[in-house]
């Protein structure tokens, strides 16, 4: 008797996931201007399990807020996922992933962490609750609010 093989399961999306993201980057290491000049980058080197799981959920075309985590602590631009999760070429062990991001546009005004914390509708986003996480999902309304604040 021949058994049928089940097709591989598609990656599961978290309940309520909007396909909107925020990534954090140290401006001393890779500032927004360098990202724009390069025309995009592989978002690799992430070694936090929760951030890795978020990378796995990203899909090509998803919009991403670019957050400078240095002195300014602010959202400075919008990027787009141009390639969904693939094996991280910088990893020494399997299971780590990267995504490719490309710049879309700079915000007219950076949106600071202080402004985000002072906005009641943003008080429950992960950036406020778990400031150390480098890749995080954002609810659609929070994403749109931050974009609106930045012009």
Secondary structure, DSSP 8 states (H G I E B T S, - for coil): --------------TT--SEEEEEE-HHHH-HHHHHHHT-EEE-----HHHHHHHHH--TT-EEEEEE-STT-EEEEEEEEEEEEEE-TT-SSTT-EEEEEEEEEEEEEEEEHHHHHT-GGGTTSHHHH-TT-SEEEE-HHHHHHHHHHH-
